[in-house]
Amino acid sequence: MVRVRFAPSPTGPLHIGGVRTALYNYLFARQNGGKMILRIEDTDQTRFVPGAEQYIIEALDWLGIEFDEGVHIGGPYGPYRQSDRKPMYRQYADQLIRDGWAYYAFDKPEALDAKRKEYEAQKKTFQYDCTTRGTMDNSLSLGMEEAQRRIDAGEPYVVRFMFPDDINITVHDLIRGDVTMNSRLLDDKVLFKSDGMPTYHLANIVDDHTMEITHVIRGEEWLPSAPLHVMLYKAFGWQAPQFAHLPLLLKPEGNGKLSKRDGDRLGFPVFPLEWHDPKSGEVSSGYREQGYLPQAVVNMLALMGWNPGTEQELMSMDELIKLFNIEHVSKNGARFNLEKAKWFNHEYFQTLSDEQVAAYLEKQLGERGISADHDYVVKVAGLMKERITFPSELWDTCSYFFVAPTEYDPAAIKKRWKAGMTTHMAKVIEILNTVSFEYDALHQAILEDYIKGNGLNMGSVMNSLRLAVVGKTVGPDMLTLVMMLGKEETARRVQRAIDTIGEVSEQ
């Protein structure tokens, strides 16, 4: 059975790039009838941030990315938090040392710094590897007896992996094909620390093996570590999973990975939910709080680095599961496009029912102390939702359905309210009070009989009517709006505009 995992570290809010990694894992698992696991990798306790784990869980739940096992729901391969698995890692580090795949290293930080400076002076870069380890302070140069004596004496140490000298290591990647690297280019990574905690590399491999993970789908930043991971599987005598390294999400302009700084500068979130930093108190915006719909975020992210091979852009989660193919993921980075993100949200907003849109609008009315008949609000929502990208735009877009204007757009007055317009508006009031209050009857009386019949400028009169009713020259079909507001309210607004604006264009 296909088993994949999403394994974030609780060091802060979940970046939108991490969300895409979780999404691709989820799509792959569901398409193959497999299992999706959430594992929290908290081996680096110095970077642990309170609340980050719960944030990750809440964010993925909001987006509809479901797990079959995990830190929040349990499962047969738990525990699913690395700090809770701490006792098990020691035995694997010891096994690597016994089998000649790892060694103890006692090098003090200041000694390593001195070695780096020595190499810098020669315009070289120091690397702790197969060419230098014999000159360093470790069990290879000291011998195991002396190393054990130091350990027994309580001297700090780490366990490093020992790459064989000058071999080619090939990683088969489902997206990139074969990636080969020579061991002389790789440093002997630290696998285990004297505080009893493994580093990411050891814990990651052990957890993936013991949780029977079949496919490791992760960001391309882990590609340089893949040769080490392949060699660790070899050292343990385990079958390695299949690897797929996803392309980076790139900033909207220029070079480099999408960062929070880009979002702050250009005004878009890079986190799924709003994040309150417990250390600095800084608040970072989230897609949810900015009014993005979860299905829009999912659809947008799915197409940042993959496409179905057709022109189709709007896809539900079920459609994504059906169409997704990990081998069709691009090798190249995907550039974030803010306007496209907004487009997705607008498209998905249109799929909401009038009742769902009305719920957003009623909340905003309540915040302003305005009560309105529910059926009327639903009707307004249905009429206006095509103009909406984010729920926060509803009040500004629809306010005139509930509150009469008290001010009028000066530019519209100058352009539309020509000489004699107060007379024309008074005539509209007269028609409203005398003609049957029905759409077709009003259309015939105002547009055909009065405006066209008297050779008036249709745009000028109707836009002036809109200005009187709305306060500006925007909105839906004018007579539809009049029918919504009712005869008395429309007449009242037009009269107020006559009294307020007057014949200003003649001055």
C-alpha positions in Angstrom: 0.0 0.0 0.0 1.2 3.5 -0.8 2.0 5.4 2.4 3.2 9.0 2.3 3.8 11.5 5.1 3.9 15.2 5.6 6.5 16.0 8.2 6.8 19.6 9.1 8.8 21.1 12.0 7.0 23.2 14.6 9.3 26.2 14.2 6.6 28.7 13.2 3.7 29.1 10.8 3.3 26.8 7.9 4.6 28.4 4.7 2.3 28.2 1.6 5.1 26.1 -0.1 4.8 23.6 2.7 1.0 23.5 2.2 1.6 22.6 -1.5 3.9 19.8 -0.4 1.2 18.5 1.9 -1.3 18.8 -0.9 0.7 16.9 -3.4 1.3 14.1 -0.9 -2.5 14.0 -0.2 -3.4 13.9 -3.9 -0.9 11.1 -4.5 -2.1 9.1 -1.6 -5.8 9.4 -2.4 -5.2 8.7 -6.1 -3.4 5.5 -5.2 -5.8 4.4 -2.5 -3.0 4.9 0.1 -2.5 6.4 3.5 -1.5 10.0 4.5 0.4 10.5 7.7 1.1 13.7 9.7 4.4 13.5 11.6 5.9 16.3 13.6 9.7 16.6 13.3 10.8 18.4 16.4 14.3 17.1 16.9 15.6 20.7 17.0 14.2 21.8 20.3 16.0 25.1 20.2 13.8 26.2 17.4 10.5 24.9 18.8 7.7 27.6 18.8 4.7 27.1 21.1 1.5 26.9 19.1 3.1 26.0 15.8 2.0 22.4 15.8 -1.6 23.2 16.4 -1.4 25.9 13.7 -0.2 23.3 11.2 -3.1 21.0 12.1 -5.7 23.7 11.9 -4.3 25.1 8.6 -4.4 21.7 6.8 -7.9 20.9 8.3 -9.2 24.3 6.9 -7.9 23.3 3.4 -9.5 19.9 3.5 -6.2 18.0 3.5 -7.1 14.9 5.5 -4.9 12.5 7.3 -5.3 8.8 8.1 -2.8 8.7 10.9 -0.9 11.4 12.7 0.1 13.3 15.8 -3.5 14.6 16.3 -5.4 11.4 15.6 -3.0 8.6 16.4 -2.6 5.4 14.5 -0.8 2.0 14.5 2.7 3.4 13.8 2.8 6.1 16.5 3.9 8.0 18.3 3.9 10.6 15.5 6.0 13.3 17.2 9.7 12.7 17.1 10.4 14.0 20.6 8.0 11.3 21.8 10.1 8.7 19.9 13.4 9.8 21.3 14.4 6.5 23.1 14.3 4.5 19.9 16.9 6.5 17.9 20.0 5.7 20.1 19.9 2.0 19.0 20.1 3.0 15.3 23.0 5.3 15.9 24.8 2.5 17.8 24.1 0.1 15.0 25.7 2.4 12.4 28.8 2.6 14.5 29.0 -1.1 15.1 28.6 -1.8 11.4 31.3 0.8 10.4 29.0 3.3 8.9 29.4 6.0 11.5 31.9 7.3 14.1 32.1 9.4 17.2 33.4 13.0 16.8 34.6 15.2 19.7 35.6 18.3 17.8 34.8 21.4 19.9 33.0 24.3 18.1 36.1 26.5 18.5 38.3 23.9 16.9 35.9 23.6 13.9 35.9 27.4 13.6 39.7 27.5 13.6 39.8 24.8 10.9 37.3 26.8 8.7 39.4 30.0 9.1 42.6 28.0 8.2 41.0 26.9 5.0 39.6 30.4 4.3 43.1 31.8 4.5 44.0 29.4 1.7 40.9 30.4 -0.2 39.4 27.0 0.3 36.2 25.8 2.0 36.5 23.3 4.8 34.3 20.3 4.8 34.2 17.5 7.4 34.4 14.6 4.9 36.3 11.5 3.7 39.4 13.7 2.9 39.6 15.5 6.2 38.1 13.3 8.9 41.4 11.4 9.5 42.9 14.6 10.9 40.1 15.5 13.2 39.3 14.7 16.8 37.2 11.5 16.4 37.1 7.8 17.0 38.7 7.2 13.6 41.9 9.1 14.5 41.8 8.3 18.3 40.7 4.7 18.2 37.5 3.2 19.7 39.1 2.6 23.1 40.1 6.2 23.6 36.7 7.3 22.2 34.8 5.2 24.7 37.0 6.5 27.6 36.0 10.1 26.6 32.4 9.2 26.4 32.5 7.5 29.8 34.1 10.6 31.2 31.1 12.7 30.0 32.9 14.5 27.2 30.4 15.9 24.6 30.3 14.2 21.3 28.3 13.7 18.1 27.9 10.7 15.8 28.8 11.4 12.2 27.9 9.3 9.1 31.0 7.9 7.3 30.7 8.1 3.5 32.8 5.7 1.6 35.6 7.4 -0.2 35.1 8.4 -3.9 31.9 6.5 -4.9 29.1 7.7 -7.1 25.7 7.8 -5.3 22.6 7.8 -7.5 19.2 8.9 -6.4 16.3 8.1 -8.6 13.8 10.9 -8.5 10.2 10.5 -9.9 10.3 14.1 -11.2 14.0 14.6 -12.1 15.1 11.2 -13.1 18.5 10.0 -11.9 20.6 12.4 -9.8 24.2 11.3 -9.2 26.7 12.8 -6.8 30.2 11.7 -5.8 30.8 11.0 -2.1 33.9 13.4 -2.1 31.4 16.3 -2.5 29.5 15.3 0.6 30.2 16.0 4.2 29.9 13.5 7.0 26.7 14.8 8.5 26.0 14.7 12.2 23.3 12.0 12.9 23.2 12.0 16.7 24.0 14.4 19.5 25.3 13.7 23.0 22.0 15.2 24.4 20.3 12.0 23.2 18.5 13.7 20.3 19.0 12.6 16.7 19.4 15.1 13.9 16.8 15.4 11.2 18.7 13.0 8.9 18.7 10.0 11.2 15.3 10.5 12.7 13.8 11.1 9.3 15.2 7.8 7.9 14.3 5.7 10.9 10.8 7.1 11.1 10.1 6.7 7.4 11.3 3.1 7.6 9.4 2.1 10.8 6.3 3.9 9.6 6.6 1.9 6.3 6.6 5.1 4.1 6.7 4.1 0.4 7.1 7.5 -1.2 8.9 10.6 0.1 7.5 13.7 -1.6 9.2 16.8 -0.4 10.7 20.2 -1.5 13.8 20.4 -3.7 15.7 22.0 -0.8 16.1 18.4 0.4 17.6 17.1 -2.8 21.3 17.7 -1.7 20.5 15.5 1.4 19.0 12.7 -0.7 22.4 10.9 -1.3 23.0 10.7 2.4 19.5 9.3 2.9 20.0 6.7 0.2 23.2 5.7 1.8 21.6 5.5 5.2 19.0 3.0 3.8 21.9 1.1 2.3 23.8 1.1 5.7 20.8 -0.3 7.5 20.0 -2.8 4.8 16.6 -1.4 4.3 14.6 -0.8 1.1 14.5 2.9 0.3 11.3 4.6 -0.6 10.8 6.3 -3.9 11.7 10.0 -3.9 10.1 13.0 -5.5 11.6 16.5 -5.0 9.1 19.3 -5.7 10.2 22.6 -7.4 10.4 25.8 -5.3 7.6 28.4 -5.1 9.3 31.5 -6.5 8.7 35.2 -5.6 6.5 37.1 -8.0 9.4 39.1 -9.4 13.2 38.7 -9.4 15.0 35.6 -8.3 14.7 33.4 -5.2 12.2 31.5 -3.1 8.9 33.1 -2.1 9.3 34.7 1.3 7.2 36.5 3.9 9.1 39.7 3.0 7.7 39.4 -0.5 4.2 39.0 0.8 4.6 42.0 3.2 6.0 44.2 0.4 3.4 43.3 -2.2 0.4 42.8 0.1 -0.4 39.1 0.0 -0.1 36.3 2.6 2.4 33.5 2.5 0.8 31.6 5.3 -2.6 29.8 5.2 -3.9 31.2 8.5 -3.1 34.4 10.4 -0.1 33.8 12.7 0.6 35.5 16.0 4.2 35.1 16.8 4.4 34.2 20.6 7.9 35.7 20.9 7.8 39.0 19.0 4.1 39.6 19.1 4.2 40.2 15.3 1.0 39.3 13.4 1.3 37.9 9.9 -1.6 37.8 7.5 -3.3 34.5 6.4 -5.2 33.5 3.3 -8.3 32.5 5.5 -8.4 35.9 7.2 -8.0 37.8 4.0 -11.1 36.1 2.6 -9.6 33.4 0.4 -11.8 30.3 0.1 -10.0 27.0 1.0 -11.0 25.4 -2.3 -9.5 28.4 -4.2 -6.2 28.1 -2.3 -6.0 24.4 -3.0 -6.7 24.8 -6.7 -4.2 27.6 -7.0 -1.4 25.7 -5.3 -2.1 22.5 -7.2 -1.3 24.3 -10.5 1.9 25.9 -9.1 4.3 23.3 -10.5 1.8 20.9 -12.1 -0.9 20.9 -14.7 -3.3 18.3 -16.0 -2.0 18.6 -19.6 -5.2 20.5 -20.7 -6.5 24.0 -20.6 -8.7 23.3 -17.5 -7.9 25.5 -14.6 -10.8 25.1 -12.1 -10.7 21.7 -10.4 -12.3 20.4 -7.3 -10.3 18.3 -4.8 -11.9 15.2 -6.3 -11.0 16.2 -9.8 -7.4 17.0 -8.7 -7.1 13.5 -7.1 -8.3 12.0 -10.3 -6.0 14.0 -12.6 -2.8 14.4 -10.5 0.3 12.7 -11.7 3.5 13.2 -9.7 5.7 12.5 -12.8 4.1 15.5 -14.5 5.3 17.9 -11.8 7.6 20.5 -13.3 11.4 20.5 -12.5 11.4 24.3 -12.6 10.3 26.6 -9.9 6.7 28.0 -10.0 6.4 31.8 -9.8 3.7 33.1 -7.5 1.1 35.3 -9.3 -1.1 37.4 -7.0 -3.6 38.4 -9.7 -4.1 34.7 -10.5 -4.7 34.0 -6.9 -7.4 36.6 -6.8 -8.9 35.2 -10.0 -9.2 31.8 -8.4 -10.9 33.2 -5.4 -13.3 35.2 -7.6 -14.2 32.1 -9.6 -14.8 30.0 -6.5 -16.8 32.8 -4.8 -19.2 32.5 -7.7 -19.8 28.9 -6.9 -21.2 29.8 -3.4 -24.9 29.7 -3.0 -26.8 32.9 -2.5 -27.5 31.8 1.1 -23.8 31.4 1.7 -22.9 34.8 0.4 -25.8 36.3 2.3 -24.4 34.9 5.5 -21.2 36.9 5.0 -23.2 40.0 4.2 -25.5 39.6 7.2 -22.5 39.4 9.5 -21.2 42.7 8.0 -24.7 44.3 8.4 -24.8 43.2 12.0 -21.4 44.8 12.7 -22.9 48.1 11.5 -26.1 47.7 13.5 -28.2 47.3 10.4 -31.1 44.8 10.3 -32.6 43.6 7.0 -35.1 41.0 5.9 -33.2 37.7 5.3 -34.9 37.1 1.9 -33.9 40.6 0.8 -30.3 40.0 1.8 -30.2 36.7 -0.1 -31.6 38.5 -3.2 -29.0 41.2 -2.9 -26.3 38.6 -2.5 -27.4 36.7 -5.6 -27.5 39.9 -7.7 -24.1 41.2 -6.6 -21.9 38.2 -5.9 -20.5 38.2 -9.5 -18.7 41.5 -8.6 -17.1 40.1 -5.5 -13.6 38.5 -5.1 -13.4 38.6 -1.3 -16.2 38.6 1.3 -14.7 41.8 2.8 -15.8 43.6 -0.4 -19.5 42.9 0.2 -20.3 46.0 2.3 -18.6 48.5 0.0 -20.2 46.8 -3.0 -23.7 46.4 -1.6 -24.1 49.1 1.0 -26.5 51.3 -1.0 -29.1 48.5 -0.9 -29.4 49.1 2.8 -28.4 52.7 3.4 -29.3 55.7 1.2 -26.3 57.9 0.0 -25.6 61.1 1.8 -22.8 62.2 -0.5 -22.5 62.1 -4.3 -19.4 61.5 -6.4 -18.1 65.0 -7.5 -16.6 63.6 -10.7 -19.9 61.9 -11.6 -21.8 65.1 -10.9 -19.5 67.1 -13.1 -19.8 64.5 -15.9 -23.4 63.5 -15.7 -25.6 66.0 -13.9 -26.1 68.4 -16.8 -28.4 71.5 -17.1 -32.0 70.6 -16.5 -31.2 67.3 -14.8 -33.3 68.2 -11.7 -36.3 68.5 -14.0 -35.6 65.1 -15.5 -35.2 63.5 -12.1 -38.5 65.1 -10.9 -40.1 63.5 -13.9 -38.7 60.1 -12.9 -40.4 60.6 -9.5 -43.6 61.4 -11.2 -43.4 58.3 -13.4 -42.7 56.1 -10.3 -45.8 57.4 -8.6 -48.1 57.1 -11.6 -47.0 54.0 -13.6 -47.5 50.4 -12.6 -44.5 49.5 -10.5 -43.3 46.7 -12.7 -40.0 46.3 -14.6 -41.4 46.3 -18.1 -43.8 49.2 -17.4 -41.0 51.3 -15.9 -38.7 50.5 -18.8 -41.3 51.6 -21.3 -42.2 54.8 -19.4 -38.7 56.0 -18.4 -36.4 54.8 -21.1 -38.7 54.6 -24.2 -41.4 57.2 -23.7 -39.6 59.8 -21.7 -35.9 59.6 -22.5 -36.0 58.4 -26.1 -39.4 60.1 -26.8 -37.9 63.5 -25.8 -34.6 63.0 -27.6 -32.6 63.0 -24.3 -29.2 61.5 -23.8 -29.8 58.0 -22.4 -26.5 57.7 -20.7 -26.6 61.1 -19.0 -30.2 60.6 -17.6 -29.8 57.0 -16.5 -26.4 57.6 -14.9 -27.7 60.7 -13.1 -30.6 58.5 -11.8 -28.0 56.0 -10.7 -26.0 58.8 -9.0 -29.1 59.9 -7.2 -29.9 56.4 -6.0 -26.4 55.0 -5.3 -24.2 58.0 -4.8 -21.9 57.0 -7.6 -22.3 55.6 -11.1 -21.7 51.9 -10.3 -24.1 49.1 -9.7 -26.4 46.5 -11.3 -29.1 47.2 -14.0 -30.7 50.4 -12.9 -34.3 49.3 -13.1 -33.5 46.0 -11.3 -32.1 48.2 -8.5 -35.2 50.3 -8.5 -37.4 47.2 -8.2 -35.2 46.0 -5.3 -35.4 49.3 -3.4 -39.0 49.9 -4.0 -41.0 52.8 -5.3 -41.0 54.9 -2.1 -37.3 54.5 -1.2 -36.3 55.2 -4.8 -38.4 58.4 -5.0 -37.1 59.5 -1.6 -33.4 59.1 -2.8 -34.0 60.9 -6.1 -35.7 63.8 -4.3 -32.8 64.1 -1.9 -30.4 64.2 -4.8 -32.5 67.0 -6.4 -32.4 69.0 -3.1 -28.7 68.3 -2.5 -27.1 68.7 -5.9 -29.5 71.1 -7.6 -28.5 72.7 -10.8 -24.8 72.8 -10.0 -23.8 72.2 -13.6 -25.2 75.6 -14.6 -22.9 77.6 -12.3 
